[in-house]
Amino acid sequence: MKKTNQEVVVNRVKWILLGVTSLAAVAFAAEHIFFQTAGTSAFGYVKDINNLRQVNKVLQNYELLVIYNQQNSKDDLYLVDTNLKTKYSLDVDGITGKLKMNTRTGDNLQTLLWEKAEDATEVNYDHEFGLVTTGLSQCCGANTGYRIYDVKSGYLILSFNSFSDNPVVQHPFVLDVPNSQMPQRYIGIIGADSTRDQDFGAPDAGKVKTALVKMGIVNKFYQRLQIDMAVASGYAPSILSVTMEKDSNVTGSDKIEISRDVATLWNIDGSTEPNAVEGVQIKIILNGGLGDKTVIIPVLKDRLSLDQATVPEGVSLKALAI
């Protein structure tokens, strides 16, 4: 018996649906879950005991960092699991936060590496250098204090304030030697108005503590320098700007590329000698009511150089014991 056009169409639809169902079944059967986890985010808008409108947020998030391992020529996986709780008011300035985080690795993310908890209001990541960056904001003009952790070990490399125009803070100043296995050098500046990690020493006579300049690498803290400054009556010290520049006094520094606070040291391309790390300088402009003061600290032989630093009148620079 000859089939009608309607029957032919129905049969074709059946075969198409059967094919789609079969493909879906194959795809489902082929899926293999290496690792799976879940968490809960939340939002609350409330009135607190002081009759102020308050926003409560819980953000559960996950970030997978893929880092090339030069020793075995493969990608290593690092899953950062974060739970960030923040509170802020619509009626007064200020924010508070609590952060819990842990990191896993392994082909199936089966190995728990480290866990941490701290006061924080934000968390960011640097995929290129393998960093977890936490920030703590507060209120009243305080400068957000950031910390960078090595994602592999959880090691706190250093803390810093950001003086960059980058909208997302992922790292402080970075010195990177291309085609080398030497770890990156990090340079961070902390001001006296930082929300955390103001580990200053006593200021010099007649001056006030103004800034800390730190340099470190993964698993090894290098240096901590302190800048003190004389200020006018009624003034507090202020850091107007911090920039990283090429040091024209170092041969080959013209080859260095500086972009987004990262100095790529092409002047020592491929070097494995730490003492070869040089060619940039940190320029810090300060003011305490007595005019602008410019401090310049060069990096020479893998160190922030006290001897070659430019320190104006009314300002002092000294090394602190680690």
N, C-alpha and C positions, 0 to 999 in steps of 0.2 A: 504494500500500500504506500502510495506517495505521501511524504510528510508535507504538512502545510508550512508556509513561511514562518508562522508563529512558533511551531514545534522546532524548526531548525534553529531559530534565535534562542529559544529556551535551552536547547542542548548545548549550543555554543557557550552560553552564559555559565552552564553547569561545569563545562570543561575548563573554562577560565577560572572559576572559583575553586575548582579542584586543584588546578595548577598553583594558584596563589597560596592555598592552604598547605599544599605539599612543600612549597618553597619556605613558607613560614615555619613549618615543622622541622625542615632541614636546618634552618638558621638557628632555631631554638635548640636543636640537638647539638649543634656545633659550638654553642656558647659555653665557655668554661669560666667560672668565677674564680679568680686568683685570691682576691680579698674583698671583703665587703663590710661596711660599717654604716651606722646612721646616727643622727643626733637631732635634737629639737631646737629650733629657733622660736623666739617669742617676742611679742610686743605688748606693752601695757601703757595706757594713758590714765594717770590717777591724780588725785588730790592728796597731798601728804599731810602730816600732822600740823604743819605750819600754814595750811590752807593755800599751798602753792601747787601749781600744775606741774606734774612731773612725768617724764617719759622714761620708761624702763625697757631696755632692749636686751635680748639674749641672741647672739649670733653664733650658730654652730657652722663651722666651715672647714673645708679641706683643700689643701694645695699640694699638688704633686710636682716635685722638682726632679728633673732628669739631668744628671751630671755625668759627663763623659769621664771614664776611668782610664787614664793613660797606661796604667800598669797591665791591665788585661784587655784593653782595647774594646770596651763595651760600656753601655750606659748603665749607671746605677740609679735606682729609684729611691726617692725619699718622700714619704707621705707625712705632711704636717697636719695634725688634727688640732683645731683650736676651738675653744669655747670662750667667747668674750661677752661679759656682762657690763653694760654701761647704764648710768643714770644721769639725767640732766633736767634742769627746770626750764620752763618757758618764761618764768618770771624773774629769775636771777641768773647771774653769770656763773659758769662753772660746770664741770663734768667729772665724774668719778668712774672708775672701771676696774674690773678684775679679769685677769686672763689666765686660763689653764691651757697648756699645750703639750703635745707629745709628738714624737717622730718615730716612724717605722721605716725599715728598709728590707732588702731581700728581693729575690725574683718574684716572690708571692707576697711581698710586704709582711712577711711573717715575723720579723724580728723587731721588737721594741727597743729603740736606741736610748732615748732619754725623755724625761718629763720635767716640766717647770710650771711654776705658778708665780704670778707677780701682779702688782698694780699696773694697769695699762688701759689705754682707751682706743688703741689701734694696733693692727699688725699688718705688715707688708712683707714682700719677698723680693729677693734678688736672685733670679734664676741663673744669671751668668756666673756669679761668684759664689752661689750656694749659701745665701744668707737669709735668716729670719730676722726681721727688723720690727721691734716693738716701740711704741711711742706712748708717752703719758702726758696728756693735756690736763690743765686744771682751770684756773681762772685768773682774772685780774692782771693780764699782761704777762704772765709767767711764760717762759720759753719752753716749748715741748721738749722733753728729754727723750732721746732715742737710744736704744741699745741694739747692737748687731750681734747675733749668735751664729756660730757655724752650724749649719744644718746637720752635718755628719756627727758632731760630738756634743752639741749643745753648749760649747765653750763661749763664754762672753768675751768677745774680742775687745770692744771698748764701747763707751757711751759718748754721745755728742748732741749738740744742737744743730739744726739745719739752717744754713745761711744761703741756701740755694733757691733758685727760682723753680726747681722741679716740683710739680704739683704733688707727686707721690714720692715720699722719702724712702729710699731703698738702701742707701749706704752713705757714709761720709765721703771724704776725699779718698781716692783709690790710686795707688801706684801699681801698674800692671806691666810686667816684663813679657813681651810677646815671644812665642816659641820657646818658652822656658817653663820648667816645672817649679820654679821658685814661687812660693805663695804670695798673694797680693799683700801689699803694705797698706794699712788704713790710717788716716790721720783725721782726728775729730777735735772739735773745739767745744768746750763747755763754758757757758757764761754764768755769772753770779746770780742770774735770774732763772736758771734752769729748774725744771720741776723735780729733777732727781740727779743723783751722782755728783754732787758738789763736793768732791773730796779734796778741797783746798787745804794747803798749809797755812800757817799764820802769815799775814801780809807783812811786807817790809815797813819799817818805821815811816810814818807820814803818808802812807799809801793805803789803798783798800784793794782787796782781792777782786780781780777783774775777769780773768779767763784762765782756763786750763787748756793746754795743747797736748794732745795724746797721740802716740804712734804705736801701732801694734800689728801683729799678724796672728793667724790661727795658732792657738796653743802656746803663744809666747808674747807676753806684754813687754813692750820695749821701753817707752819713755813717758814721762809726765812732767811737763814744764808749766810753771805758773807765771802769769803776768799780773803784776800789781801796778796801780796807777794813782797818782795824786789827783784829787778832785776838788772842785770849787765848793764853797759852802752852799749847802742845800741841793747839791747834785749827787747823783749816783753814777757809777761807771756804766757806759753803754758801748756795746759792740755794734758799730755801724755797718760793717761789711767784712766778709772773709772770702778771699779768692785764692785759687791756686794758679800760679803762673810759671812759665819757663824761666829758668835761671840763666841769663845770658853769660854769666861768668864761667859756666861749665861747658867745655868743648863738646859739641854735638847736640846740645840742648835744642837747637833749631829743628831737629828731627822729631822731637816729642810732639805727640798729638794730645790735646786736652779737650774733652767733650763730656758734658753732663757730669762733671766732677771726677772724671776718670782720666788719669794721665797714662797714656800708652808710651812706654819708654823705648822707642825705636832706637835711641842712641846706644842702648845696650842689648839690642835684639839677640835673643838666644842665650844670653849670659846665665851662668849658674853661680856666679860669684856675688854674694850679698853686698860686699863693699863697693861694687860697681853701681849700686842703686843711688843715683843722684841726677840733678838736672832740673829740679823744680823747687819752688819756694812758696811758702804760705804768707800771704799779705793780709794783715789784720788792721783795720782802721777803727780807732777808739775815740771816745769823747767823754770827758767828765767835767765839762763846763770851762775848760781851759784851752779850748781849741782842739782840732783834730790831731790825733797822734797815730802815726803809722809804724807798725812793727812788722818786720820782714824776717822770716825764719827759713833759711835754705835747708834742703835735704842734701847732706854730703856724706858719702860713705855709709849709706843706710842708716843715718841718724839725723834727727833735728839738730842742727848745729847751733850751739850757744855761742861759740867763739866768733862765728861769721854772721850772727844775727844783727839786724839794724834795730836799735832800741833808742827812741827819742828821749829827750830830757823830760823828767817827771814820770817816767815809766821804768819798771825794772822787770827782768826776766831771770828766772832761776829754775834749776832742776830740783824735783822732789824725789825723795827716796821711794822706791817701789815697795 
